[in-house]
Amino acid sequence: MNYKIVIIGGGVAAVNAIKGIREHDKVSSIHLVHNEDFYPYYRIRLTKNLFDKVNIDQLLLQKKEWYQDNNVTLYLGRKAVSINTKEYLVTLDNGDKLDYTSLLLANGASNFVPAIEGINKYNVYSIRYLTDVIDIKSHSSDKNSVLCIGGGVQNLEAAWVMCSQGKRVTIAEFMDRLMPRQLDSKGSELLKKAVENSGTKILLGTEITKLTGGDKVSGAQTKAGQLVECDMVIYSVGVRANIDICKDTPIKVNRGVIVDDHMRTSANNIYAAGDVAEFDRYSGLWTIAMEQGKIAGQNIGGNDVSFTGVVPVTNMNAFNLSVFSIGNIDEDSFTHTLIESSEDEKIYKRIFIKDNIIIGAIMIGENKDNNIIKKFIDKNTILADIDFTNISVEEFISHLRSIQ
């Protein structure tokens, strides 16, 4: 039967949902509502090549013809503003109404705006959309000092690009170390050294409470009263799921739209995937959005599959250092751990093992072993007959290669 499927959102969850739908349903029409003027693109690349010449075609998740080939009608630059679950209607910001047989919420999240006095001044930015990158590039040539509020992956990449452009950069991080969810204490310290060796200043355990200046930012003040010189600010302090569209509907929400393992919401024929969805625990990772979109699409298309989770992966190349973190690196979760580092501390490897299964790893400064580690974690492989108390990381990885 020819159904009408509406997808709200234009990220990787939406695109993977289309792929999932078309695996089982070749005929139903698909309507994609995307609040940007661009075709869906790789959002995670925005801070990796901040000052490269913007070529949107090289950022696209799929070529433009792919949408036509898959019978997808796009509504670019349009925002879905309300859902009528009784009449199966979505209303757009221009008043148009789209009826649906099935609806997928893949409208993602928005960057959290911290409660900092002066956060709305000129020359204060947060990177979420391609237009944010274009805006930063067009206003940065005469800027000298950049304050990055937040020490997560996105802001570290932005700080590195700004540093590479000759800007004086300061990173203010609320936590007592960098990337605490992805790195152990040793890994965080090595990253901190690499950042500082580039000339970038790091303020750990620091809360920015005020941005000073007139209409344009000219400095910042910490909770402790320290003054920080800056004429540009980039902040990245977390995201919030875009759940406003669920207001006045029976769709249950918490921090995100609550879904089951089939990505179904509490409302009939409505699904959610990606950053807007809340399953088990809230998480805004690209790999999770990909898999959830695929699962939602397959179920919308007539299949019966469940989302069983995705191993979290973080990849970063900045400050002349590669950083790879995967899986569970909780200090209280493992039964054995293998650690190895070079004398100059530019290479650091740590593998976390529980009950003869690799559950997580940190690889800094060298990436040649990342894929083999990921393969064994993804497969949840039981590693028998290994004396984890008497084997080096190098010997262990050689063993993995011999049995893969």
C-alpha positions as CSV (number, residue, x, y, z in Angstrom):
1,M,0.0,0.0,0.0
2,N,1.2,3.5,-0.8
3,Y,1.6,5.4,2.5
4,K,2.7,9.0,3.1
5,I,5.7,9.3,5.5
6,V,6.7,12.6,6.9
7,I,10.1,13.1,8.5
8,I,10.9,16.2,10.5
9,G,14.6,17.0,10.5
10,G,17.5,16.8,8.1
11,G,20.3,15.2,10.0
12,V,21.9,11.8,9.8
13,A,19.0,10.1,11.6
14,A,16.6,11.3,8.9
15,V,18.8,10.2,6.0
16,N,19.4,6.8,7.6
17,A,15.7,6.5,8.2
18,I,15.1,7.0,4.5
19,K,17.5,4.2,3.7
20,G,15.8,2.0,6.2
21,I,12.4,2.7,4.8
22,R,13.5,2.0,1.3
23,E,14.9,-1.4,2.2
24,H,11.3,-2.6,2.7
25,D,9.0,0.0,1.2
26,K,9.8,1.2,-2.4
27,V,6.6,3.0,-3.1
28,S,5.4,5.1,-0.2
29,S,6.1,8.8,-0.6
30,I,8.5,10.4,1.8
31,H,8.4,14.1,2.8
32,L,11.4,15.6,4.5
33,V,11.0,18.9,6.4
34,H,14.4,20.5,7.1
35,N,14.7,24.0,8.7
36,E,17.9,24.8,6.8
37,D,18.3,26.0,3.2
38,F,20.9,23.3,2.5
39,Y,20.5,19.6,1.7
40,P,21.3,17.4,4.7
41,Y,25.0,17.5,5.5
42,Y,27.7,16.2,7.8
43,R,27.3,18.4,10.9
44,I,30.2,16.8,12.7
45,R,32.6,18.2,10.1
46,L,31.7,21.8,10.8
47,T,34.5,22.4,13.3
48,K,37.1,20.1,11.7
49,N,37.7,22.5,8.7
50,L,36.3,25.7,10.0
51,F,38.4,28.0,7.8
52,D,38.4,25.8,4.6
53,K,36.5,27.2,1.7
54,V,32.9,26.1,2.2
55,N,31.7,23.7,-0.5
56,I,28.3,22.4,0.5
57,D,28.4,19.6,-2.1
58,Q,31.4,18.1,-0.4
59,L,29.6,18.1,3.0
60,L,26.3,16.5,1.8
61,L,25.3,13.2,3.4
62,Q,23.9,12.2,0.0
63,K,24.0,13.7,-3.5
64,K,21.0,15.8,-4.4
65,E,19.8,13.3,-7.0
66,W,19.5,10.6,-4.3
67,Y,16.4,12.2,-2.9
68,Q,14.7,12.3,-6.2
69,D,15.7,8.7,-6.9
70,N,14.1,7.7,-3.6
71,N,10.9,9.6,-4.1
72,V,11.7,12.1,-1.3
73,T,10.1,15.5,-1.4
74,L,12.2,18.1,0.4
75,Y,10.9,21.2,2.2
76,L,14.1,23.1,2.7
77,G,14.1,26.2,4.9
78,R,10.8,25.2,6.5
79,K,10.1,24.5,10.1
80,A,7.5,22.1,11.4
81,V,5.7,24.0,14.2
82,S,2.9,21.7,15.4
83,I,1.6,18.2,15.2
84,N,-2.1,17.2,15.2
85,T,-2.0,13.5,16.3
86,K,-5.8,13.1,15.9
87,E,-5.9,14.2,12.3
88,Y,-2.4,13.0,11.4
89,L,-1.3,16.5,10.3
90,V,2.0,18.4,10.6
91,T,1.8,22.2,10.2
92,L,4.7,24.1,8.8
93,D,5.8,27.7,9.7
94,N,4.3,29.0,6.4
95,G,0.9,27.5,7.2
96,D,1.1,24.5,4.9
97,K,-0.2,21.3,6.3
98,L,1.2,17.8,5.6
99,D,-0.9,14.8,6.3
100,Y,0.9,11.6,7.2
101,T,0.5,7.9,7.6
102,S,3.7,7.6,9.7
103,L,5.7,10.5,11.2
104,L,9.3,10.4,12.3
105,L,10.7,13.1,14.6
106,A,14.4,13.5,13.7
107,N,14.6,17.2,14.5
108,G,17.6,16.8,16.7
109,A,18.7,19.2,19.5
110,S,19.8,22.8,19.9
111,N,22.9,24.1,21.6
112,F,22.3,25.0,25.2
113,V,22.7,28.7,25.9
114,P,24.4,29.1,29.3
115,A,23.1,31.7,31.8
116,I,26.0,34.1,31.3
117,E,25.5,37.8,31.5
118,G,26.1,39.3,28.0
119,I,25.8,36.0,26.2
120,N,23.8,37.7,23.4
121,K,26.5,40.3,22.6
122,Y,28.0,40.5,19.1
123,N,30.9,38.3,18.3
124,V,29.5,35.5,20.5
125,Y,28.9,32.3,18.6
126,S,27.9,28.7,19.1
127,I,28.4,26.2,16.3
128,R,25.4,24.1,15.3
129,Y,24.6,25.0,11.7
130,L,26.6,25.7,8.5
131,T,25.5,29.3,8.7
132,D,27.2,29.5,12.1
133,V,30.5,28.6,10.5
134,I,30.0,31.0,7.7
135,D,29.2,33.7,10.2
136,I,32.3,33.0,12.3
137,K,34.6,33.0,9.2
138,S,33.2,36.3,7.9
139,H,33.8,38.1,11.3
140,S,37.0,36.6,12.5
141,S,39.7,38.2,10.3
142,D,40.2,41.2,12.6
143,K,39.7,39.3,15.9
144,N,42.8,38.6,18.0
145,S,41.7,36.8,21.2
146,V,39.2,34.0,21.2
147,L,37.6,32.5,24.3
148,C,36.2,29.0,24.0
149,I,33.7,28.3,26.7
150,G,33.5,24.5,27.1
151,G,36.3,21.9,26.7
152,G,34.4,19.2,24.8
153,V,35.4,17.8,21.3
154,Q,33.6,20.5,19.3
155,N,35.2,23.4,21.1
156,L,38.6,21.8,21.2
157,E,38.4,21.5,17.4
158,A,37.3,25.1,17.1
159,A,40.0,26.2,19.5
160,W,42.6,24.3,17.4
161,V,41.5,25.9,14.2
162,M,41.5,29.4,15.8
163,C,45.0,28.7,17.2
164,S,46.1,27.6,13.7
165,Q,44.9,31.0,12.4
166,G,47.3,32.8,14.7
167,K,44.6,33.8,17.3
168,R,45.3,33.9,21.0
169,V,43.0,31.2,22.4
170,T,41.7,30.5,25.9
171,I,39.6,27.5,26.8
172,A,37.4,27.8,29.9
173,E,36.2,24.4,31.2
174,F,33.8,24.0,34.1
175,M,35.1,20.5,35.0
176,D,38.5,19.9,36.5
177,R,39.9,18.2,33.4
178,L,39.3,18.0,29.6
179,M,37.0,15.4,28.1
180,P,36.3,13.5,31.4
181,R,33.6,11.3,29.9
182,Q,36.0,10.1,27.1
183,L,39.4,10.1,28.8
184,D,40.9,8.9,32.1
185,S,43.0,11.3,34.2
186,K,46.2,10.4,32.4
187,G,44.6,10.9,28.9
188,S,43.2,14.2,30.0
189,E,46.6,15.4,31.2
190,L,48.3,14.4,28.0
191,L,45.6,16.3,26.0
192,K,46.0,19.3,28.3
193,K,49.8,19.3,27.6
194,A,49.3,19.1,23.8
195,V,46.8,22.0,24.0
196,E,49.1,24.2,26.1
197,N,52.1,23.4,23.9
198,S,50.3,25.0,21.1
199,G,50.1,28.2,23.0
200,T,46.5,27.9,24.0
201,K,45.6,28.8,27.6
202,I,43.4,26.4,29.6
203,L,41.3,27.4,32.6
204,L,40.0,24.3,34.3
205,G,37.3,24.3,37.1
206,T,36.3,27.6,35.7
207,E,32.8,29.1,35.3
208,I,32.3,32.1,33.1
209,T,29.6,34.4,34.6
210,K,29.8,37.6,32.5
211,L,30.9,38.8,29.1
212,T,32.0,42.4,29.2
213,G,32.0,45.2,26.7
214,G,29.3,47.3,25.0
215,D,27.3,45.7,22.1
216,K,30.4,43.7,21.2
217,V,32.2,41.4,23.6
218,S,35.6,42.7,24.8
219,G,36.3,40.4,27.7
220,A,34.9,37.9,30.2
221,Q,34.8,37.4,33.9
222,T,34.9,34.2,35.9
223,K,32.9,33.3,39.0
224,A,36.2,33.8,40.9
225,G,36.6,37.3,39.5
226,Q,39.3,36.6,37.1
227,L,39.3,38.7,33.9
228,V,39.8,37.0,30.5
229,E,40.7,39.1,27.4
230,C,38.8,38.2,24.3
231,D,37.1,39.9,21.3
232,M,35.3,36.7,20.2
233,V,33.6,33.9,22.1
234,I,32.6,30.4,21.0
235,Y,30.6,28.4,23.5
236,S,29.7,24.7,23.5
237,V,28.3,23.5,26.8
238,G,25.8,20.8,25.8
239,V,22.6,20.4,23.9
240,R,18.9,20.2,24.6
241,A,16.5,18.1,22.6
242,N,14.0,19.9,20.4
243,I,10.9,18.8,22.1
244,D,8.8,22.0,21.8
245,I,6.9,20.6,18.8
246,C,5.4,17.9,21.2
247,K,3.7,20.5,23.3
248,D,-0.1,20.0,23.4
249,T,0.2,16.4,22.0
250,P,0.0,13.0,23.7
251,I,3.7,12.4,22.8
252,K,5.5,11.7,26.1
253,V,8.7,13.6,26.7
254,N,11.3,13.8,29.4
255,R,14.7,15.3,28.5
256,G,13.9,14.0,25.0
257,V,11.0,12.3,23.2
258,I,10.6,8.9,25.0
259,V,10.8,6.0,22.7
260,D,10.8,2.2,23.0
261,D,13.3,-0.2,21.3
262,H,11.5,0.1,18.0
263,M,11.9,3.9,18.2
264,R,8.1,4.3,18.7
265,T,6.8,7.2,20.7
266,S,3.7,7.1,22.9
267,A,1.6,8.4,20.0
268,N,0.2,6.2,17.3
269,N,2.4,5.9,14.1
270,I,4.9,8.5,15.4
271,Y,8.6,7.5,15.8
272,A,11.6,9.5,17.0
273,A,15.4,9.0,16.4
274,G,18.6,10.8,17.0
275,D,19.3,13.6,19.4
276,V,15.6,14.3,20.0
277,A,14.9,10.8,21.1
278,E,15.4,9.4,24.6
279,F,16.0,5.7,24.9
280,D,17.4,4.2,28.1
281,R,19.6,7.2,28.7
282,Y,19.9,10.5,26.8
283,S,22.8,10.7,24.4
284,G,23.7,13.0,21.5
285,L,26.2,11.0,19.5
286,W,26.4,10.7,15.7
287,T,26.7,6.9,15.7
288,I,23.7,6.5,17.9
289,A,21.7,8.9,15.6
290,M,22.7,6.8,12.5
291,E,21.6,3.5,14.1
292,Q,18.4,4.8,15.6
293,G,17.4,6.4,12.3
294,K,18.0,3.1,10.5
295,I,15.9,1.2,13.0
296,A,13.1,3.7,12.9
297,G,13.1,3.7,9.1
298,Q,13.0,-0.1,8.9
299,N,10.1,-0.3,11.3
300,I,8.2,2.4,9.5
301,G,8.9,0.5,6.3
302,G,7.3,-2.7,7.6
303,N,10.1,-4.5,9.3
304,D,10.3,-5.5,12.9
305,V,13.7,-4.7,14.4
306,S,14.9,-3.4,17.8
307,F,17.6,-0.9,18.8
308,T,20.0,-2.6,21.1
309,G,22.4,0.2,21.6
310,V,25.6,1.5,20.0
311,V,29.1,1.5,21.5
312,P,30.0,5.2,21.9
313,V,33.0,6.4,19.9
314,T,34.9,9.6,20.0
315,N,37.5,10.6,17.3
316,M,39.4,13.9,17.4
317,N,42.5,15.2,15.7
318,A,43.6,18.5,17.1
319,F,46.6,20.2,18.6
320,N,48.8,17.7,16.6
321,L,47.3,14.9,18.6
322,S,44.9,12.1,17.6
323,V,42.5,11.1,20.3
324,F,40.3,7.9,20.1
325,S,38.0,6.8,22.9
326,I,35.5,3.9,22.7
327,G,33.1,2.1,25.0
328,N,33.1,2.0,28.8
329,I,36.2,3.6,30.4
330,D,34.7,3.8,33.9
331,E,37.5,3.3,36.4
332,D,35.1,1.1,38.5
333,S,33.8,-1.1,35.6
334,F,36.8,-3.2,34.6
335,T,38.4,-6.4,36.0
336,H,41.7,-5.9,34.1
337,T,43.3,-2.9,32.3
338,L,46.4,-2.8,30.0
339,I,48.3,0.4,29.9
340,E,51.2,1.5,27.7
341,S,52.8,4.9,27.0
342,S,55.8,6.2,25.2
343,E,58.7,7.9,27.1
344,D,57.9,11.3,25.7
345,E,54.2,10.7,26.6
346,K,53.0,11.5,23.2
347,I,51.5,8.0,22.8
348,Y,49.2,6.6,25.4
349,K,47.1,3.4,25.1
350,R,44.8,1.9,27.7
351,I,42.4,-1.0,27.2
352,F,39.6,-1.9,29.6
353,I,38.6,-5.5,30.0
354,K,35.8,-7.1,32.0
355,D,35.2,-10.8,32.3
356,N,37.5,-11.5,29.3
357,I,35.7,-9.0,27.1
358,I,37.1,-5.6,25.9
359,I,34.6,-3.0,27.1
360,G,36.5,0.2,26.3
361,A,39.8,1.8,25.2
362,I,41.7,5.0,25.0
363,M,44.2,5.5,22.2
364,I,46.1,8.8,22.1
365,G,48.8,9.8,19.6
366,E,48.6,6.8,17.4
367,N,45.5,5.5,15.5
368,K,46.7,2.3,13.7
369,D,45.1,0.0,16.3
370,N,41.7,1.8,16.5
371,N,39.8,-0.3,14.1
372,I,40.9,-3.7,15.5
373,I,39.9,-2.5,19.0
374,K,36.6,-1.3,17.8
375,K,35.9,-4.6,15.9
376,F,36.4,-6.7,19.1
377,I,34.3,-4.3,21.2
378,D,31.5,-4.2,18.7
379,K,31.4,-8.0,18.5
380,N,31.6,-8.4,22.3
381,T,34.2,-11.1,21.7
382,I,35.1,-13.4,24.7
383,L,38.9,-13.6,24.9
384,A,39.8,-16.9,26.7
385,D,43.2,-18.2,27.8
386,I,44.9,-14.8,28.1
387,D,46.9,-13.8,31.2
388,F,45.9,-10.2,31.3
389,T,48.3,-9.6,34.2
390,N,51.3,-10.5,32.1
391,I,50.8,-9.1,28.6
392,S,51.7,-5.8,27.0
393,V,49.3,-3.7,24.9
394,E,51.4,-4.4,21.9
395,E,51.4,-8.1,22.5
396,F,47.6,-8.1,23.2
397,I,46.8,-6.2,19.9
398,S,49.1,-8.6,18.0
399,H,47.1,-11.5,19.5
400,L,43.8,-9.8,18.4
401,R,45.1,-9.5,14.8
402,S,46.0,-13.2,14.8
403,I,42.5,-14.3,15.8
404,Q,40.2,-11.8,14.1
